[in-house]
Amino acid sequence: MTEAGGQGVWNEDEVWILESGVRRVMAHFEMYDGIDDPGEQPQVLGGWNWLSAEHTGLFYPDVKVGEMVQAGQELGHISDIFGKRLQTAISPATGEILFLVTSLAMNEGDPLMAIAYE
C-alpha cells in the first residue's frame, strides 16, 4: 500500500517519501541507477483490521495515524446530528493506526480506519 498525506493534501516531506519509494522500486528492477541509501528498514505486518461505520452519522476519531492502540480501546465514535452516540469504535487488536478517515460525514458501511498488527 502506498499513500502519503491525507484528503488529497500533501506536504513536501510526504511527496519526497513517495518519490523516493518509486526510485527504489525502479532501481530494484534495474530501471533506475542504484541508490546508495538503503532507506528505512521495512516493517512487515501480520495484517490489519478494518473498522467500518455501522450507522450513518458524524465521525469523531480519538486517535491519529501512527498511534499505537490496545485491543478494547475506544478509538472514536459516530453520533447523529443531535449528538446522540450511535456507535463506539473499539479496537479489535493491539497495533498501530494504519489509516484514518478524516471526513466528518459517514454513511453506514464506510471505512473508519484500519489497525495494523504484527
Contacts in CASP RR format, 6 or more apart in sequence:
PFRMAT RR
TARGET T0000
AUTHOR 0000-0000-0000
METHOD contacts of the structure
MODEL  1
MTEAGGQGVWNEDEVWILESGVRRVMAHFEMYDGIDDPGEQPQVLGGWNW
LSAEHTGLFYPDVKVGEMVQAGQELGHISDIFGKRLQTAISPATGEILFL
VTSLAMNEGDPLMAIAYE
2 18 0 8 1.000
2 21 0 8 1.000
3 99 0 8 1.000
4 10 0 8 1.000
4 14 0 8 1.000
4 15 0 8 1.000
4 17 0 8 1.000
4 18 0 8 1.000
5 11 0 8 1.000
5 14 0 8 1.000
6 102 0 8 1.000
7 102 0 8 1.000
7 103 0 8 1.000
20 39 0 8 1.000
23 32 0 8 1.000
23 35 0 8 1.000
24 35 0 8 1.000
24 39 0 8 1.000
26 32 0 8 1.000
27 33 0 8 1.000
27 34 0 8 1.000
27 35 0 8 1.000
44 118 0 8 1.000
45 116 0 8 1.000
45 117 0 8 1.000
45 118 0 8 1.000
46 116 0 8 1.000
46 117 0 8 1.000
46 118 0 8 1.000
47 116 0 8 1.000
47 117 0 8 1.000
48 98 0 8 1.000
48 114 0 8 1.000
48 115 0 8 1.000
48 116 0 8 1.000
48 117 0 8 1.000
49 91 0 8 1.000
49 92 0 8 1.000
49 93 0 8 1.000
49 114 0 8 1.000
49 115 0 8 1.000
49 117 0 8 1.000
50 111 0 8 1.000
50 113 0 8 1.000
50 114 0 8 1.000
51 75 0 8 1.000
51 89 0 8 1.000
51 91 0 8 1.000
51 92 0 8 1.000
51 111 0 8 1.000
51 112 0 8 1.000
51 113 0 8 1.000
51 114 0 8 1.000
51 115 0 8 1.000
52 109 0 8 1.000
52 110 0 8 1.000
52 111 0 8 1.000
52 112 0 8 1.000
53 59 0 8 1.000
53 78 0 8 1.000
53 87 0 8 1.000
53 106 0 8 1.000
53 107 0 8 1.000
53 108 0 8 1.000
53 109 0 8 1.000
53 110 0 8 1.000
53 111 0 8 1.000
53 112 0 8 1.000
54 78 0 8 1.000
54 86 0 8 1.000
54 87 0 8 1.000
54 108 0 8 1.000
54 109 0 8 1.000
55 78 0 8 1.000
55 80 0 8 1.000
55 86 0 8 1.000
55 87 0 8 1.000
55 106 0 8 1.000
55 108 0 8 1.000
56 106 0 8 1.000
56 107 0 8 1.000
56 108 0 8 1.000
57 78 0 8 1.000
57 79 0 8 1.000
57 80 0 8 1.000
57 81 0 8 1.000
57 86 0 8 1.000
57 105 0 8 1.000
57 106 0 8 1.000
57 107 0 8 1.000
58 78 0 8 1.000
58 79 0 8 1.000
58 80 0 8 1.000
58 81 0 8 1.000
58 83 0 8 1.000
58 104 0 8 1.000
58 105 0 8 1.000
58 106 0 8 1.000
59 76 0 8 1.000
59 77 0 8 1.000
59 78 0 8 1.000
59 101 0 8 1.000
59 103 0 8 1.000
59 104 0 8 1.000
59 105 0 8 1.000
59 106 0 8 1.000
59 112 0 8 1.000
60 76 0 8 1.000
60 77 0 8 1.000
60 78 0 8 1.000
60 79 0 8 1.000
61 75 0 8 1.000
61 76 0 8 1.000
61 89 0 8 1.000
61 100 0 8 1.000
61 102 0 8 1.000
61 112 0 8 1.000
61 113 0 8 1.000
62 74 0 8 1.000
62 75 0 8 1.000
62 76 0 8 1.000
62 77 0 8 1.000
63 69 0 8 1.000
63 75 0 8 1.000
63 76 0 8 1.000
63 97 0 8 1.000
63 100 0 8 1.000
63 113 0 8 1.000
64 97 0 8 1.000
64 100 0 8 1.000
65 97 0 8 1.000
65 98 0 8 1.000
65 99 0 8 1.000
65 100 0 8 1.000
66 96 0 8 1.000
66 97 0 8 1.000
66 98 0 8 1.000
67 96 0 8 1.000
67 97 0 8 1.000
68 94 0 8 1.000
68 95 0 8 1.000
68 96 0 8 1.000
69 75 0 8 1.000
69 91 0 8 1.000
69 94 0 8 1.000
69 95 0 8 1.000
69 96 0 8 1.000
69 97 0 8 1.000
69 115 0 8 1.000
70 91 0 8 1.000
70 94 0 8 1.000
70 95 0 8 1.000
71 91 0 8 1.000
71 92 0 8 1.000
71 93 0 8 1.000
71 94 0 8 1.000
72 90 0 8 1.000
72 91 0 8 1.000
72 92 0 8 1.000
73 90 0 8 1.000
73 91 0 8 1.000
74 88 0 8 1.000
74 89 0 8 1.000
74 90 0 8 1.000
74 91 0 8 1.000
75 89 0 8 1.000
75 90 0 8 1.000
75 91 0 8 1.000
75 97 0 8 1.000
75 112 0 8 1.000
75 113 0 8 1.000
76 88 0 8 1.000
76 89 0 8 1.000
77 85 0 8 1.000
77 86 0 8 1.000
77 87 0 8 1.000
77 88 0 8 1.000
77 89 0 8 1.000
78 85 0 8 1.000
78 86 0 8 1.000
78 87 0 8 1.000
78 89 0 8 1.000
78 106 0 8 1.000
79 85 0 8 1.000
79 86 0 8 1.000
80 86 0 8 1.000
89 112 0 8 1.000
89 113 0 8 1.000
91 115 0 8 1.000
92 115 0 8 1.000
93 115 0 8 1.000
93 117 0 8 1.000
94 117 0 8 1.000
95 115 0 8 1.000
95 116 0 8 1.000
95 117 0 8 1.000
95 118 0 8 1.000
96 115 0 8 1.000
96 116 0 8 1.000
96 117 0 8 1.000
97 113 0 8 1.000
97 114 0 8 1.000
97 115 0 8 1.000
97 116 0 8 1.000
98 113 0 8 1.000
98 114 0 8 1.000
98 115 0 8 1.000
98 116 0 8 1.000
99 113 0 8 1.000
99 114 0 8 1.000
100 112 0 8 1.000
100 113 0 8 1.000
101 110 0 8 1.000
101 111 0 8 1.000
101 112 0 8 1.000
101 113 0 8 1.000
106 112 0 8 1.000
END
